[in-house]
Each structure stands twice: as structure tokens, then as C-alpha cells.
Amino acid sequence: MERTVQETRLARVIRMGNPELDRDLPYWARRSNPIIRRQLGMYWKTILPEATFLMKAFAVQAILIALTLPLPFLIELALPAITAAILLFPFALVVYGHLLLAIGMAAAQSITREIQNDTLTLLRATPFDLGSIIASKVAASIWRQVEDLGLLLLAAALMSMPLLISQYGTLYPLDENPLLARVAVVLGLGVSMLRLCLEPFMIGMIGVMMGAALRVRASAIFGTVIAGVFYFLFVNLLRLLAVDWPLRFVIDFGLPLLLPLLVSWVCFRLTQRFITQHF
């Protein structure tokens, strides 16, 4: 029996991959990338977070915070949500910790598996350069958790504002520092959402580096966990310092964005060196 047109197209997509898949992402991060597709296997069908909705949610809340300057009573609308946000916050932290652990473990395993199966040299013989291979390994580890990450991004976008108002309204009372407190709340919301994008990639890059350096699965996972715990302890303990607002803004809004980028870059360069030297 001859195939229908739909069956033929479906077979072509399964065989060759969908060239339009994730076309807005760089090629090393697309699920149609053969390195990522090979690592994901049957788990390549995931739903991406709605970036447009997240940006709109941030913009609407930023506008509402700005409107509380001429209309201070609007800030009281967020107060009933503080209790719900406080109750959900520990649960979100546990989910986020589990997500980061899964990403780090998958990234470390992806490299150690290539080393143990003696396929890393074969990967380097493909048209992909070493940097793309490393980045694709990290991207594949994130893709496995992208749906849970999307839910956390949604929760951060919709539930962070009451907690931020409570936190920075205490540090900078709204009646004494009206502009400073509101700027801190808006920046805090933006940083909390961006961290959920930067930190998973950083943990994945740490996992790949540990895998390339230690070349043993258990050791690589242990090293990834230790490095991740040290990073989050460092970032969060700094926030306990009693400092004036310029340094407070650097600690709360600058370091959580710059450090993941710096750590990712250092791990990327080290991974390249380890692989080049040993393979």
C-alpha cells in the first residue's frame, strides 16, 4: 500500500529532524541539532516557556509598581498575596534545587559517557567545533528539564512581587524611600526571572567541566554538587551583609547576573582545555 502524503512527510521529519524546530535559537541549542537529539532520545518533545507572556507579565507589574508612586494605596493590593507567596516559596526552592541537580548530573554524565564509550574523539571528528559540542551537551541537559523550568519562570513572574515588596519595603520604607524601594522591587523581579535562565546553564557547564576533568561519573557528579552548593552559599550569604544601597544593589542585582556568566565562561574554557589535552 502506498504511503499517503502525510505519512511521507512524517517519516521525513522523523528521519531528518525538523529544520524549523527552535529556529529562533542558535544552532548549538536547537533540538534539531544531532548532538542534542542523540542525547535527548525520545525526550526531545518538550514545551517551551511562553517568553512573550513572561515579558508582558514583567512589564505589567513594573507599570503597576510605577503607578504606586502617585497612587500609594495600590501597593496594598499586593499584601494579601504575601502569605500565599511565603507558603509556596519553600516548595519552589525544593523544585528548583532538584531541577539544578538533574541538569548538573545529566551534563556530567553526558561527558563521562562519551569518555567511557570512547566516542568523544568521534564527536570531535564531526563538522561541529569543540565549543559547539560542549555548548550542545549543556543545552541537551537543560532541554530535559525545560518544562519544569518554564513552570518556575511562570511562578517567579507571577508570585515574586509580593515577596519583593515585603523584603525591600522593610529595607527601604516606602514612605521614606519611595523611589528607591520601587526600583529595587522592579529590579528584583527582573533578576529573579533572569537567574532562572542563567543559573541552569551555569550548573550544566560546571557539570560538563567536571566530567571532562574527572572522567568518572560519580566523581563528576559529586564535584558538580559541591561547586553548586558553594556558589549558592556564597551568593546568598553575601546578602546578609548590612551595607548601604549602592553596594546592596550590586550584591542583589549585579552579582546574581554577572557571576553565572563568569562561571560559565571559565568552565567553558577549562572544558576546552581538558578535552584538548587528553583527547
N, C-alpha and C positions, 0 to 999 in steps of 0.2 A: 504494500500500500504506500502510495506516495505521501510525502510529508506535506502538511499544509504550510502556508506562508508563515503563520505564527510559530509553528514548531521549528521551522528552519531558522527564523530569527532568534528564537530562544536558544537553540543549540549553538548558534554563533556567539551569542552573549556569554554562554557558559564556557565555551571553548576559548574565546579570545578575551573575555572581560569586557566591561562596558567602558569605552573610551570617554564617555561623558561623566562617569562617576567621580564625584568630588572635584569637578573641573575648576572650581574656584581655589583649590588648594595647590601648593607646589607639588610637583610630581612625586617627590620622595614621600609625601604624606598621603597620597591617594590610595584608596583601597584597590584600585585597578593596577597599582604598581605590583609586579610579580613577586617582589620580595615580601611585601606586606600581605598579599593574597596567599602566598605559601605559608606564612606564619599564622594567619588567621584561620585558614581552612574553612570550615563550614560556618564560622562565626563572623564572616565578613558582612552579613546583613544586619546593620545596626542603624538606628535612627539618630541623626544629628540634632544637637540642640538648635532651637529657633533663635538664631543670632539677632534677627530683626526684632523679635518680640523682647528679647533681653535688653537691647539698646533702647527700645521705646519705654520699657519699664523703668530703666535708669533715668531717662530724660524726664518722664512724668514726675517721678519722685523728686528729682532735682528742682523742677519747677515748683512743686508744692512746697519744698523747703524754702525756696526763694520767696514764695508768697507769704510765708510766715513772718517775714520782716515787717511788711505793712499790716499784716493780719495775724498777730501773735496767737490768737485763740485757735488757729488751725493746728497748732502743734499738739493741742490736747486730743485731737482725733487719733493720734498715733498711740496715745498712752494705754488704751485698753488692750492693744496688741502686744504690749511688752511681756505680759505674763505668758501668753502663748509662745512668743519667741524664746523666752527663757527656758520653757519646758522642752521645746524642740531642739534647742541648741546642743545639749549633750548628745542627743541621738544623731544629729548631723555631724558632730565631731567624730563619733564612732564610725559612721558610714564613710566619712572622708578618710579616716585613718586606714580603714580596711581597703578602700579604693587605692590609696597610695601604696600600700603594701602589695596589693595584687599587681600593680603596674611595675613596681620595682622588682618583684620576683619574676614576672614574665620577661622583663628586659634582661635581667641577669641570666635566666635560663636560656634565652634565645641565643646568646653568645656562647655560653658554655656548651650548649648542644651542638653548635656549629664546630666548636673546637674538638669536642669528643668524637663527633662523627667524621672529622677531618673534611668538612665541607666549606670551611671558611676560605681556604685557598681557592676553591672552585667558585665561590661567590665573587672573589676579587678578580677572577678571570672574565666575569661578565662585563658588558659595556658600562655598568654603573661604577662611578668612582667610589673610593673608600668613604668619603664623607657622606654620600647619599646612602650607602649601605648602613652606616651607623645610624643616621637620622631615621631611616625607614624602620630599623629594628625598634627604635624608641616609639615611633608613630604606631607601629603594629601593636605594641604593648598597651598604648593608650586606647586604640580602637576597641579593644576587648572590653573596656570599662566606660566607653563614651556615653552609653545610655544612662548609667548611674551618675556620671559626671554632669550630664545635662540636667538631671533632676536636682542635683546640688546647686548648680548655677541658677536654676529657677527659684530654689528656696532662698539662696543668697540675695537674689534680686528682689524678692517679694517680702522677705522676713527680716532682713538685716536692719532696715531703717529704724524700727522701734528700739532695738538694742543700741544702735549707734547714738540715737537721741539721748538715751539714758546714760550712756558712757560719757559722751562729750558734753552733754548738758550738765553733768556733775563736775567734770574737769574745768569747763568754762561756762559758768552760769549764763543762761540765755539773757537775763536782764542786764548783766554786767558786760558780757562779751557777745552781743547778738550776732555780729558778722563772723567772728572767729569760730564760734560754735557751729554755725550753719555750714561754713566752708569745710570744717572738719567732718561733719556728718556726710556731706556730699562726696568728699574725697574718700572717706572710709567706705562708702558704698561702692564706689568705682574700684577701689583697691581690693576689696573683698571679692569682687567678681573676677578681676584680672588674675588674682592669685590662684583661683581655681583653674586657670588656663596655664599659668607659668609653672606652678609647683609640680603638677603631674609630669610635665615634660622634664623638669629638673630631676625628679626621682627616677624617671626612666633612663635619663642619661647617666645618673650615678650607677644604676644597675648594670648598664652596658659597660661602663668603665670597670666596675668591679669584676664583671665576668671576663673581660679581656685581660685584666691584671692578675686575677687569682686562678682563673681557668678551672675551678672546681665549683660545682653548683652550690653546695651547702655553704662554702666559704664566701662565695659571691653574694648570696642572699643575706648572710649574716653581716657582711660588710656594708651592704646597702641599707639594712635596717639601722645599724649603728650610726652611719652617716646621716640618715634621715632624722633619727631621734636627736642627734647633736644639733642639726640645723634648726629644728623647730624649738628646741630648748633655748638656743642662742637668740633666735628672733623674738620669742615670747618673753624671755627673762629680761631682755633689754627694755621692754615696755613697762617694766615695774619701776624703772628709774624715775625719780622725781626731777624733771627738767622743765625749762621754760618752753613755750610753744614752738619757737623755730626748730629746736632740736627734737621736740616731741613729734613734729610733723615729719622730720627726716626719719625718725625711728618707726613711726606708724605707717607712713605712706611712701617713703622713699626706699628704705631697705627691703621691705617685702616684695618690691618690684625689681630692684636692681640686683639683689643677691641671687635670686633664681637664674637670672640671665647670666650673671658672672659665673656661678657654679656650673651651669650648663655648658658654657663656653670652655671653661677649664677642663671639665670632664670630657668634652668632645675632643679637645686637643690631646689629652692624655690617652684616650682610647685610640686615636690615630697612631700615636707613638707606640703604644703597647703592641698593637696589631702589626705595625710596620716592622718592629724589631724582632718579633717572634714568629711571624708568618710571612 
